[in-house]
């Protein structure tokens, strides 16, 4: 995977870094454009100050060195629907499986 530097932009009164991330969406891997807030604007110029540049570089290091494969990442809802609820039905008492299905959190 290639290394990203990100794009530092100013939106309103904050500095942000934009970058691309591959995500697992319904079993297919898609590229998504994401934005992460870095901090408040404290200077009058159009160029970001050194502390914002350092914060963006530190954040992009975590993005570039992700060790979890994209195809193994799922959302919380996908985990509940595909792993937790089937496991509760198969391995727990019927009353426990019914209560997890009836709660408004998982349905």
N, C-alpha and C positions, 0 to 999 in steps of 0.2 A: 504494500500500500504506500502511496506517495505521501510525503510530509506536507502538511498544510501550514501556512503562516496565518491565515485568517485576514479579514479586512476590517480595520478599525474605522468605525463610522460614528457620526454624531447625530443623535435623534433627540430633539427637544433639549433638555438640560442634562443629558447623560451620554457617556461614551459606551459603545457596544462593539463587540467583535462578531463578525459573521463568518460562518464556516459551513462546510458540507459534512453530512453524516449519513452513513448507510444504515437503514433501519429495516427490521423485519416487520412487514405489514401484511398480515393475513397469509403468511407462508412465503411471500415473495420479498426479495430484497430491493428496496427503493432508496434513492438518494433524496435527502431532505435538506433544505437550506435552513439553518438555525441561527439564532441570535442570542448572545449572552451579554448581560449587563456587566460593565467593568467598573463604573464609578461616576460620580457627579463631575460636571464641568466646573473647573476652578480657574481656568485661564481664559483670556479673551481671544486667543489665536485660533486658527482653523486646524492646526496640527496638534495632535494629542501630546500631553506632557510625558516625561520619562517614566513616571510611576504608572501611568495607564499603559504605556508600551510594555513595561515589565509585567504587569498584571495579565495583559493579553498573551504574552509569550509563555507565562507560567500556565495559563489555562489551556493554550493550544498544545503544550507539552502533554497534558493529561489526555487530550483528545487524540493526539498522534500515537500515544503509547498504550492504547486500550488493548488488553490481552484477551478479552472475551470475544470469540467469533460472533459475527453479526447474525448468523443463522441460528444461534443458540439464545438470543435475546428475545424475550416475549414480554408483553404488557401484563399488568396485574390482572386485568379482566380475562385475558387469554389463559393465564395460569389457573384462575379460579374455574373457568369453564372446561378446560381440557385436562387438568391434573387433579385439583382439589376435590371438586364435586364427584367425579367418577370414583376417586379413591374413597371418599366418604361413603358412597353407596355400597362399594364392594367390601370395605373393611370395618365399618362401624355398625353399631346396632341400628335397626330401622328407625327408631325414634330420633337418633342423632342425625341420620341422613335426611329425614323429613324436616327437622328444625333448621338445618343449613339451607335447604331449598326454600323454606318459607320466609326466611328473614329477608328484608328488603335490600340488604347489602349485596347479596350475591345474585339476585335475579333481576 
